[in-house]
Amino acid sequence: MSQRAKVLWVIALAIFPLVALSGFTIWQQYLRDEGMVSAERTYFAQATALAAEHFLDGQAAAARGFSDAADKPLVGPAKMVDGKPTVLITVPGGRAVPVPTERFAQGLMQKISSPLLDLTVIDSERQAFIRGDQEVKALAKLEGSHIDAALGGKSGAAIAPFSERSSLIAYAPVGSYGWAVLLTEPTVSAFASARRQVLERGAVLAVILAVVGALGWTLAGRLSTAYQTAVQARAEAERLSQDLKRALHARDEFLAAASHDLRNPLSTIQSAAELLERSLDEPNMRDRVVSCGDHIQSAAKRMAQQLDAFLDVSRLEAGRPLELKKHKHDLMPLVRQVVADCQQTTQRHRLLLEGPAMLQASVDAARLQRVVGNLIGNAIKYSPDGGEVNVKLEAHDTDVVLTVRDRGIGIPGADQSRVFERFQRGTNAEGRFQGTGIGLAGARQIVEQHGGAITVKSQVGKGSTFTVRFPAGMEPAKAQAA
């Protein structure tokens, strides 16, 4: 799940209770509005029933005038007379007086304030003999709990099918006559106002949710971006911390190696100086003095070369290019000298040089020798079991190609692309062999500033082959073994 999705989930969970509460409030308000409409229709039904009772009372009083008896006239159930519903009021003595149902219906309809309400009057036998403005051609009995309640003397409202559609039915009894009045209206129109308010409130809630959603989406995007930035910054800080640790470790290793490398020529110089001092009083010291002088010069030369290498490392650390002193040189003597010097450092390895009799190129001799020395030194260091180290110098078209091959521990495939970077070494060499991880980086810089490239092919446990290629512009001579 993305970070934006997580933030959106948090926002959704935060506003869900408010949305649920708003939805519940809207639903409760709708139920209250329905209740108000039902109560209003019940009031209309009661008023209409009261008007019907007054009308019947008037008709009964008029019918009593036709008799001297004190008994109350009886209002009977409706009957079909001459195709019309008729209600008879029977007075003592057996005389029946018809009730004018048309005028009765018109009078009741005038009491109803809404043209959407339909009036139905039923007698004590559930017969609907008045149906608003409709002409009743047959008496039909109505059934339902609301009919039972109305004939039982109760008032109220209910939602039930009426005339084949869902309707709000308000009912009320007509006094003591056992009749009932029904006011019906389709629920679509009866609750139209309440439903419209629900839609309006729902629309407002939807708009609010849309605005909150848009703000949440924007906020989630910004928080996600900020989070990713923080994660990247933390990763970068960790990377820099690791680089700093490696740099400090490399510095310590470098200083240790530099101290060790400088100590050897200094010891040579000190020993030669002590020998000269002891030999001052001895006769025939010319040969010994010359030998000591050669040792001192050689040691001083090695120290100068090492100091130059240290300066190159500092330039590499600062990211500055080297100041090359390129001249035309025969490369074979230069490489042969490095091979000879390296051979003196080991008795377990055999260094073999192969190349043409002469191979000239424009190079910085000291730095090129440093590259060769670094490659041969690594071949010796990382071949702890000894063996042959092959050094080959040859010309390919306009390029000079130098290869150094060993039978050592090799370099893992995943590390071969990064061993030429500063402070990077093969993972199988760390902890086993002393090193700074800057020798190959310096060699690559020297080769690249000569317009060339350095590559490696290696297999763990079988050795490595380093190849240096740079422009030369000379013809190869006959190859020989050296």
C-alpha positions in Angstrom: 0.0 0.0 0.0 1.4 3.4 -1.0 2.0 6.1 1.6 -0.8 8.2 0.0 -3.2 5.4 0.4 -2.3 5.0 4.0 -2.9 8.7 4.7 -6.2 8.5 2.9 -7.2 5.5 5.0 -6.4 7.5 8.2 -8.5 10.4 7.0 -11.4 8.1 6.0 -11.3 6.4 9.4 -11.2 9.9 11.1 -14.2 11.3 9.3 -16.2 8.0 9.2 -17.9 8.6 12.6 -18.9 12.1 11.5 -20.3 10.8 8.2 -22.2 8.1 10.0 -23.6 10.6 12.5 -24.6 12.9 9.7 -26.3 10.1 7.8 -28.1 9.0 11.0 -29.2 12.6 11.7 -30.6 13.0 8.2 -32.5 9.7 8.5 -33.9 10.7 11.9 -35.0 14.1 10.5 -36.7 12.3 7.6 -38.6 10.1 10.1 -39.6 13.1 12.0 -40.8 14.8 8.8 -42.8 11.7 8.0 -44.3 11.8 11.5 -45.3 15.4 11.1 -47.0 14.7 7.7 -48.8 11.7 9.2 -49.9 13.8 12.2 -51.1 16.6 9.9 -53.1 14.1 7.8 -54.6 12.6 11.0 -55.7 16.0 12.1 -57.4 16.6 8.7 -59.1 13.2 9.0 -60.4 14.0 12.5 -61.7 17.4 11.3 -63.4 15.7 8.4 -64.9 13.0 10.7 -66.2 15.8 13.0 -67.8 17.5 10.1 -69.4 14.2 9.1 -70.7 13.7 12.6 -72.2 17.2 12.6 -73.9 16.6 9.3 -75.4 13.3 10.5 -76.5 14.9 13.7 -78.3 17.6 11.7 -79.9 15.0 9.4 -81.0 13.0 12.4 -82.5 16.1 14.1 -84.4 16.9 10.9 -85.7 13.3 10.7 -86.9 13.4 14.3 -89.3 16.2 13.3 -91.3 13.7 11.4 -92.1 11.8 14.7 -93.3 12.7 18.1 -91.2 9.9 19.7 -88.3 10.8 22.0 -86.1 8.0 20.8 -83.0 8.8 18.7 -83.2 8.0 15.0 -81.1 5.1 13.7 -78.6 5.6 10.9 -78.4 2.4 9.0 -75.6 1.1 6.6 -75.5 2.2 3.0 -77.5 0.4 0.3 -77.7 0.7 -3.4 -81.0 2.3 -4.4 -81.6 3.1 -8.1 -77.9 2.5 -8.8 -76.8 5.0 -6.2 -75.4 4.5 -2.7 -78.1 5.6 -0.2 -78.1 5.9 3.6 -81.4 5.8 5.4 -82.2 7.3 8.8 -85.0 5.3 10.5 -87.2 7.2 13.0 -89.5 5.6 15.6 -92.7 4.5 13.9 -90.8 2.8 11.0 -90.4 5.8 8.7 -87.1 5.9 6.8 -85.6 9.3 5.7 -82.8 9.1 3.0 -79.6 11.0 3.6 -78.5 13.3 0.7 -75.1 11.6 0.1 -74.1 13.9 -2.7 -74.5 17.0 -0.6 -72.9 15.1 2.3 -69.8 14.3 0.1 -69.6 17.9 -1.2 -69.7 19.3 2.3 -66.9 17.0 3.5 -64.8 17.7 0.5 -64.9 21.4 1.3 -63.4 20.7 4.6 -60.3 19.2 3.0 -57.7 21.9 2.3 -55.5 19.8 -0.1 -56.6 18.8 -3.6 -54.2 15.8 -3.4 -56.2 14.1 -0.6 -58.9 11.6 -1.6 -61.9 11.2 0.7 -63.5 7.9 1.5 -66.4 7.3 3.9 -67.2 3.8 5.1 -70.2 2.7 7.1 -70.3 0.3 10.0 -70.2 -2.7 7.7 -66.9 -1.5 6.0 -68.7 -0.4 2.9 -67.2 2.6 1.0 -70.2 4.6 -0.1 -68.4 7.9 -0.7 -65.2 8.0 -2.7 -64.4 11.7 -3.2 -65.7 13.0 -6.5 -65.9 9.4 -7.9 -69.3 8.0 -8.7 -69.9 4.8 -6.6 -71.8 2.2 -8.7 -71.3 -0.7 -6.2 -70.6 -1.0 -2.5 -67.2 -2.6 -1.8 -66.0 -3.6 1.6 -62.6 -2.4 2.6 -60.1 -4.5 4.7 -57.1 -3.6 6.7 -55.8 -2.9 10.1 -56.4 0.8 9.7 -60.0 0.1 8.8 -60.3 -2.0 12.0 -58.8 0.8 14.0 -61.0 3.5 12.6 -64.2 1.5 13.1 -62.9 0.7 16.6 -62.9 4.4 17.4 -59.2 5.2 16.9 -57.5 7.9 14.8 -54.2 7.7 13.2 -52.3 7.2 9.9 -50.7 4.3 8.1 -48.9 3.5 4.9 -50.7 0.8 3.0 -51.8 -0.1 -0.5 -54.9 1.8 -1.6 -56.3 1.8 -5.1 -53.3 -0.3 -6.2 -50.6 2.1 -5.1 -48.8 2.8 -1.9 -50.6 5.6 0.0 -50.6 7.4 3.3 -54.0 6.7 4.8 -55.2 8.9 7.7 -58.3 7.6 9.4 -60.7 8.8 12.2 -64.1 7.5 13.5 -67.3 9.4 13.0 -68.7 9.9 16.5 -71.1 7.2 17.7 -72.4 6.3 14.3 -69.9 3.5 13.7 -68.6 5.1 10.5 -65.1 6.1 9.6 -63.4 8.7 7.4 -60.3 7.9 5.3 -58.1 10.6 3.8 -55.6 9.0 1.3 -52.7 10.4 -0.7 -49.9 8.6 -2.6 -46.8 8.4 -0.6 -44.8 9.9 -3.5 -46.6 13.2 -3.1 -47.4 12.9 0.6 -43.7 12.7 1.6 -42.3 14.7 -1.4 -41.2 17.6 0.8 -39.5 15.3 3.4 -37.7 13.4 0.7 -36.6 16.5 -1.0 -35.1 17.7 2.2 -33.3 14.4 2.6 -31.9 14.8 -0.9 -30.9 18.4 -0.2 -29.1 17.4 3.0 -27.5 14.4 1.3 -26.3 16.6 -1.5 -24.8 19.0 1.0 -23.1 16.1 2.8 -21.8 14.7 -0.5 -20.4 18.1 -1.4 -18.7 18.3 2.0 -17.3 14.8 1.5 -16.1 15.7 -2.0 -14.3 18.8 -0.6 -12.8 16.8 2.3 -11.8 14.1 -0.2 -10.1 16.6 -2.5 -8.3 18.2 0.5 -7.4 14.7 1.8 -6.0 13.7 -1.6 -3.9 16.9 -1.8 -2.8 16.6 1.8 -2.0 12.9 1.4 0.1 13.7 -1.7 2.0 16.3 0.1 2.5 14.1 3.2 3.5 11.2 1.0 6.0 13.5 -0.8 7.3 14.8 2.5 7.6 11.2 3.8 9.4 10.0 0.7 11.7 13.0 0.9 12.4 12.2 4.6 13.0 8.5 3.8 15.4 9.5 1.0 17.1 12.0 3.2 17.6 9.4 5.9 18.9 6.9 3.3 21.3 9.5 2.0 22.4 10.3 5.5 23.0 6.6 6.2 24.9 6.3 2.9 27.0 9.4 3.8 27.6 7.9 7.2 28.8 4.6 5.7 31.0 6.5 3.2 32.4 8.6 6.1 33.1 5.4 8.0 34.8 3.8 5.0 36.8 7.0 4.4 38.0 7.1 8.0 38.9 3.5 7.8 40.7 4.0 4.5 42.5 7.0 6.0 43.7 4.9 8.9 44.7 2.1 6.5 46.4 4.6 4.2 48.4 6.2 7.0 49.4 2.8 8.3 50.5 1.7 4.8 52.2 5.0 4.1 54.1 4.8 7.4 55.1 1.2 6.6 56.2 2.1 3.1 58.2 5.1 4.1 59.8 3.3 7.0 61.7 0.9 4.7 63.6 3.5 2.6 64.2 5.5 5.8 65.7 2.4 7.4 67.9 1.9 4.4 69.1 5.5 4.5 69.7 5.3 8.3 71.6 2.0 7.9 73.8 3.4 5.0 74.5 6.5 7.0 75.6 4.5 10.1 77.8 2.3 7.9 79.4 5.4 6.4 80.0 6.8 9.8 81.7 3.6 11.0 83.8 3.4 7.8 85.3 6.9 7.9 88.5 5.7 9.7 88.9 2.6 7.6 91.2 2.5 4.5 90.1 1.7 1.0 86.5 2.7 1.6 85.7 4.0 -1.8 83.7 0.9 -3.0 81.7 0.9 0.3 81.0 4.6 0.1 79.8 4.2 -3.5 77.5 1.3 -2.5 76.1 3.2 0.4 75.5 6.2 -1.8 73.7 4.0 -4.3 71.5 2.6 -1.5 70.7 6.1 -0.2 69.9 7.4 -3.7 67.7 4.4 -4.4 65.9 4.8 -1.1 65.4 8.5 -1.6 64.1 7.9 -5.1 61.5 5.4 -3.7 60.5 7.9 -1.0 60.0 10.6 -3.7 57.9 8.2 -5.7 55.8 7.3 -2.7 55.4 11.0 -1.8 54.3 11.6 -5.4 51.8 8.8 -5.1 50.5 10.3 -1.8 50.0 13.7 -3.6 48.1 12.0 -6.4 45.9 10.4 -3.8 45.2 13.8 -2.3 44.3 15.1 -5.7 42.1 12.2 -6.3 40.3 12.8 -3.0 39.8 16.5 -4.0 38.5 15.5 -7.4 41.3 17.4 -9.2 43.0 16.2 -12.4 46.6 15.1 -12.3 49.3 17.3 -13.9 50.8 14.8 -16.3 54.4 15.1 -17.7 54.1 13.2 -20.9 57.2 12.4 -23.0 58.1 9.8 -25.6 59.3 6.7 -23.9 60.2 3.1 -24.7 57.7 1.3 -22.5 59.5 -2.0 -22.2 62.4 -0.8 -19.9 59.9 1.1 -17.8 57.7 -2.0 -17.3 60.8 -4.3 -16.9 62.1 -2.1 -14.1 58.8 -2.4 -12.2 58.7 -6.1 -12.7 62.2 -6.4 -11.3 61.5 -4.3 -8.3 58.3 -6.2 -7.5 60.1 -9.6 -7.9 62.5 -8.5 -5.1 59.5 -8.3 -2.8 58.4 -11.9 -3.1 60.0 -15.4 -3.3 56.7 -17.3 -3.7 55.7 -15.7 -7.0 57.3 -15.8 -10.4 56.8 -12.7 -12.4 56.9 -13.2 -16.2 57.1 -10.3 -18.7 56.3 -10.7 -22.3 56.4 -7.9 -24.9 58.1 -6.5 -28.1 61.7 -5.4 -28.3 60.6 -1.8 -28.3 57.3 -0.1 -27.9 57.2 3.7 -27.8 54.4 5.9 -26.5 54.0 9.4 -25.1 53.3 8.8 -21.4 54.0 10.1 -17.9 56.6 7.5 -17.1 56.5 7.8 -13.3 52.8 7.5 -13.1 52.6 4.7 -15.7 55.1 2.8 -13.6 52.9 3.4 -10.6 49.9 1.9 -12.4 52.0 -1.2 -13.4 53.3 -1.5 -9.9 49.9 -1.3 -8.4 48.5 -4.0 -10.6 51.5 -6.3 -10.0 51.5 -5.5 -6.3 47.8 -6.5 -6.1 48.5 -9.7 -8.1 51.1 -10.6 -5.5 49.0 -9.6 -2.5 45.8 -11.4 -3.6 47.7 -14.6 -4.6 48.6 -15.8 -1.1 49.6 -19.3 -2.4 52.1 -17.9 -4.8 52.4 -18.9 -8.4 53.0 -17.2 -11.7 52.0 -13.6 -12.5 52.0 -12.8 -16.2 52.7 -9.3 -17.4 52.2 -8.7 -21.1 52.8 -5.5 -23.1 51.7 -5.3 -26.8 50.5 -3.0 -29.5 47.0 -3.3 -31.1 46.6 -0.9 -34.0 47.1 2.5 -32.5 46.7 1.4 -28.9 49.1 0.0 -26.2 47.6 -2.9 -24.3 49.0 -4.0 -20.9 47.6 -7.1 -19.2 48.5 -8.4 -15.7 47.2 -11.9 -14.9 47.3 -13.7 -11.6 46.0 -17.0 -10.2 44.8 -15.6 -6.9 41.5 -15.4 -5.0 39.7 -13.5 -7.8 37.0 -10.9 -7.5 33.2 -11.7 -7.1 31.2 -10.7 -10.2 29.1 -8.2 -8.2 32.2 -6.4 -7.1 34.0 -6.1 -10.4 32.1 -3.0 -11.5 33.1 -1.1 -8.3 36.6 -2.1 -7.5 37.9 1.0 -9.4 35.9 3.3 -7.1 37.5 4.9 -4.1 37.5 2.9 -0.9 35.9 -0.1 -2.6 37.4 -3.6 -2.5 36.3 -7.1 -3.3 34.0 -8.5 -0.5 36.2 -11.6 -0.4 39.3 -9.5 0.4 37.9 -7.4 3.3 39.2 -8.6 6.6 41.8 -10.9 5.0 44.2 -8.5 3.3 45.4 -5.1 4.3 44.4 -2.3 1.8 42.9 1.1 1.4 40.7 0.6 -1.7 42.2 3.7 -3.4 45.1 2.1 -5.5 42.9 1.0 -8.4 40.9 4.3 -8.2 44.2 6.2 -8.7 45.3 3.8 -11.5 42.0 4.4 -13.3 42.5 8.2 -13.0 46.0 8.0 -14.5 44.9 5.7 -17.3 41.9 7.8 -18.2 44.0 11.0 -18.2 46.2 9.2 -20.7 43.0 8.8 -22.9 42.7 5.1 -22.1 40.6 2.7 -20.0 41.2 -0.1 -17.4 39.1 -3.2 -17.1 39.1 -6.5 -15.2 37.9 -10.1 -15.9 37.9 -12.4 -12.9 36.6 -15.6 -11.5 36.6 -16.4 -7.8 39.2 -18.9 -6.8 40.9 -18.8 -10.3 42.4 -15.4 -10.5 42.0 -12.0 -12.2 43.2 -10.4 -15.4 43.5 -6.6 -15.5 43.7 -4.9 -18.9 45.0 -1.4 -19.5 44.5 0.2 -23.0 45.6 3.7 -24.1 46.6 5.4 -27.3 50.2 5.0 -28.5 50.7 5.5 -32.3 53.7 3.2 -33.0 54.5 0.0 -34.9 55.0 -3.1 -32.8 58.4 -4.9 -33.0 59.1 -8.6 -32.9 57.8 -10.1 -29.6 60.2 -11.6 -27.1 60.0 -13.1 -23.7 61.7 -11.3 -20.8 
